[in-house]
Amino acid sequence: MLDSGKTLLAIAERRLGHLAIPGILRWIGAFQLLVWGLSNLDPHYLEYLLFDRSEILRGQVWRLFSFVFVPVNDSVIWVLVGTMFLWFISDSLENAWDSFRTNLFVLATVLCMAIAGLFPVPGLLSGFFAPFLFDSIMFLAFAALFPNQVIMLMLIIPVKAKWLGLANGALLLATAVAAPVLFLTIGCAMLPWLLVFLPGFFSDVRRSSDNATRRLAFQQSVKASDSDAFHTCEGCGKTDVSDPDLEFRVTASGEELCADCIATRTGGEAPSS
């Protein structure tokens, strides 16, 4: 199934790749900065961009996607930091996936969020939750692709992306638990992320399990080989199987030792054969 998905993706890229927007998240970050500036000129401007099911059904269809242009912070410093970080994520995703696949992931996430928001349940994507959820999923994609990338938290604390990704995921889970109605929205919005990264996760788990099984089998085979030994040093555990050239002697006390241990205990040279 995974190979079939890759094949379909390759076919789609060959036919539709020319439609991809290079640096799509860069454009979204730039529009977030622009929207922040316009909202400072007119505080009501954001009201025309946020996701609103009732207004969409009245014909304001741009709200199906315009929520991604809304910044989740109103501080100029954090809006600038957020824009630069979104640019960084954009470049990282496109280096890993190329423009077409990045576009596909971004648009699929927006589409799934819009579908979830159109369900006749109030408050699914209301207010600033929609842009926050979108930005969170983009970061989760980055953290999954580059888990060891160091991020300067609060611009001063170095933290690996995987830990921030786990914290981000935990925050989304806590949000869903606190407001169960949001399970639908978060689950639907996360669907593209799950389709992209879950197969790889299960593959890594299966590979790790196989490696652990092989390692255990090897250790058991080594122990089995050692149990077949005729001589075993009671000092270091070496056997005539593990060290076939090593000489073994029985001491006056009845203890069987290898030549190395005898030499160590007597402080002299190992006895020669």
C-alpha positions in Angstrom: 0.0 0.0 0.0 2.9 2.4 0.9 4.5 1.7 -2.5 1.3 2.3 -4.3 0.9 5.6 -2.6 4.5 6.6 -3.6 3.7 5.6 -7.2 0.5 7.7 -7.3 2.4 10.6 -5.7 5.1 10.4 -8.4 2.5 10.3 -11.2 0.7 13.4 -9.7 4.0 15.2 -9.4 4.9 14.6 -13.1 1.5 15.8 -14.2 0.8 18.6 -11.8 4.3 19.6 -10.5 4.4 22.7 -12.6 1.4 24.1 -10.6 3.3 24.0 -7.3 4.0 27.3 -5.6 7.7 27.5 -4.6 8.1 28.6 -1.0 4.4 28.3 -0.2 4.9 28.6 3.5 7.2 31.6 2.9 4.2 33.3 1.2 1.9 32.4 4.0 4.4 33.9 6.5 4.7 37.1 4.5 0.9 37.4 4.3 0.7 36.9 8.1 3.0 39.8 8.5 1.0 41.9 6.1 -2.3 41.0 7.8 -0.8 42.0 11.2 0.0 45.4 9.7 -3.4 45.8 8.2 -5.1 44.7 11.4 -3.3 47.5 13.3 -4.8 50.0 10.9 -8.2 48.5 11.2 -8.9 46.2 14.2 -11.9 44.7 12.4 -9.9 43.5 9.5 -9.2 40.1 11.0 -12.9 39.4 11.4 -13.1 39.0 7.6 -10.3 36.4 7.5 -11.1 34.1 10.4 -12.9 30.8 9.8 -16.6 31.3 10.3 -19.0 28.5 9.1 -22.1 30.7 9.0 -20.4 33.4 6.9 -18.9 30.8 4.6 -22.4 29.4 4.0 -23.5 32.9 3.2 -21.0 33.1 0.4 -17.7 34.3 2.0 -15.8 31.3 0.6 -12.4 32.9 1.1 -12.7 32.1 4.8 -12.1 28.4 3.9 -8.4 29.2 3.5 -7.8 32.8 4.6 -7.4 31.8 8.2 -3.9 30.6 7.5 -2.9 34.2 6.9 -3.9 35.3 10.4 -1.0 35.7 12.9 -1.5 34.0 16.2 0.3 36.7 18.1 -0.2 40.5 18.1 3.2 41.5 19.3 5.4 42.9 16.5 8.5 41.0 17.8 6.8 37.6 17.9 5.1 38.2 14.6 8.5 38.8 13.0 10.0 35.8 14.8 7.0 33.7 13.7 7.4 34.8 10.1 11.1 34.1 10.0 10.6 30.7 11.7 7.8 29.8 9.2 10.3 30.7 6.4 12.8 28.4 8.0 10.3 25.6 8.1 9.3 26.3 4.5 12.9 25.9 3.3 13.5 22.8 5.4 10.3 21.0 4.2 11.1 21.9 0.5 14.6 20.6 0.9 13.3 17.3 2.2 10.2 17.0 0.0 10.5 19.5 -2.9 7.9 22.2 -3.7 5.1 19.9 -5.1 5.0 17.6 -2.0 5.2 20.6 0.4 2.3 22.2 -1.5 0.4 19.0 -1.3 0.9 18.6 2.4 0.0 22.3 3.1 -3.1 22.3 0.9 -4.3 18.9 2.2 -4.0 20.2 5.8 -6.0 23.3 4.9 -8.6 21.2 3.1 -9.0 18.8 6.0 -9.4 21.7 8.5 -12.0 23.4 6.3 -14.0 20.1 6.0 -13.9 19.7 9.7 -14.9 23.3 10.3 -18.0 22.9 8.0 -19.5 20.2 10.2 -22.7 21.6 11.9 -21.0 21.8 15.3 -20.4 25.3 16.8 -16.9 26.5 17.7 -14.8 23.9 15.8 -12.5 26.4 14.1 -13.6 29.6 15.7 -11.4 32.5 16.6 -7.6 32.1 16.5 -7.7 28.3 17.0 -7.6 27.6 13.3 -4.4 29.5 12.5 -2.8 28.1 15.7 -3.7 24.6 14.7 -2.3 25.1 11.2 1.0 26.5 12.4 1.2 23.7 14.9 0.8 21.0 12.3 3.5 22.7 10.1 5.9 22.6 13.0 5.0 19.0 13.8 6.0 18.1 10.2 9.3 19.9 10.6 10.0 18.2 13.9 9.2 14.8 12.5 11.6 15.3 9.6 14.4 17.0 11.6 14.0 15.8 15.2 17.6 16.7 16.2 17.5 20.3 14.8 18.2 22.7 17.7 15.7 25.5 18.1 16.3 28.5 20.3 13.3 28.5 22.6 12.4 32.1 23.6 15.5 33.0 21.5 17.8 31.9 24.3 17.2 28.2 25.3 18.5 25.5 22.9 16.0 22.7 22.6 15.8 19.9 20.0 12.9 20.0 17.7 11.7 16.6 18.7 11.1 17.7 22.3 9.2 20.8 21.1 7.2 18.6 18.8 6.3 16.3 21.6 5.2 19.4 23.7 3.2 20.7 20.8 1.5 17.4 20.3 0.8 17.1 24.0 -0.8 20.6 24.0 -3.1 19.6 21.1 -4.0 16.5 23.0 -4.7 18.4 26.2 -6.8 20.9 24.1 -8.9 18.0 22.7 -9.3 16.5 26.2 -10.4 19.8 27.7 -12.9 20.4 24.8 -13.9 17.0 23.4 -15.8 18.6 20.5 -12.3 19.6 19.1 -11.3 15.9 18.7 -13.0 16.0 15.3 -11.2 19.1 14.2 -7.8 18.2 15.5 -8.1 14.6 14.2 -9.2 15.7 10.8 -6.6 18.4 10.5 -3.9 15.9 11.5 -4.9 13.4 8.9 -2.3 14.4 6.3 0.4 14.4 8.9 -0.6 10.9 10.1 -0.7 9.6 6.5 2.8 11.0 5.9 4.6 10.1 9.1 2.7 7.1 10.8 3.9 4.5 8.2 7.5 5.6 8.8 7.0 5.4 12.5 5.6 1.9 12.4 8.4 0.9 10.0 11.0 2.2 12.5 9.3 0.4 15.4 9.2 -2.8 13.4 12.9 -2.4 12.4 13.9 -1.7 16.0 12.0 -4.8 17.1 13.7 -6.9 14.5 17.1 -5.6 15.5 16.3 -6.4 19.2 15.2 -9.9 18.2 18.3 -10.6 16.2 20.5 -9.2 19.0 18.8 -11.4 21.6 19.2 -14.5 19.3 22.9 -13.7 18.9 23.4 -13.3 22.6 21.6 -16.6 23.2 23.7 -18.4 20.6 26.9 -17.0 22.2 25.7 -18.3 25.6 24.9 -21.7 24.0 28.3 -21.9 22.5 29.9 -21.0 25.8 27.9 -23.7 27.6 29.4 -26.3 25.2 32.9 -25.4 26.4 35.1 -28.0 28.0 37.2 -25.4 30.0 35.8 -22.3 31.7 37.9 -19.8 33.6 36.3 -19.2 37.0 38.1 -15.9 37.2 37.2 -14.0 33.9 34.7 -16.4 32.3 36.7 -17.1 29.2 36.3 -20.6 27.7 38.2 -22.8 25.3 35.4 -21.9 22.8 35.7 -18.1 23.0 39.6 -18.3 23.3 40.7 -21.6 21.7 44.5 -20.7 22.0 44.3 -19.9 25.7 45.7 -22.4 28.2 43.7 -23.5 31.2 45.0 -24.9 34.5 43.4 -26.4 37.6 44.9 -24.9 40.8 45.7 -26.7 44.0 42.4 -25.5 45.4 40.5 -27.1 42.6 39.7 -23.8 40.8 40.0 -23.8 37.0 41.7 -20.6 35.7 43.1 -19.5 32.4 46.8 -18.7 32.0 46.0 -14.9 32.1 44.2 -15.1 35.4 47.0 -17.3 36.9 49.6 -14.8 35.8 47.6 -12.0 37.3 47.1 -13.7 40.7 50.7 -14.8 41.0 52.1 -11.6 39.6 54.4 -13.5 37.3 54.3 -14.8 33.7 51.7 -17.2 32.5 52.8 -20.8 32.6 54.0 -22.1 29.3 52.8 -25.3 27.8 
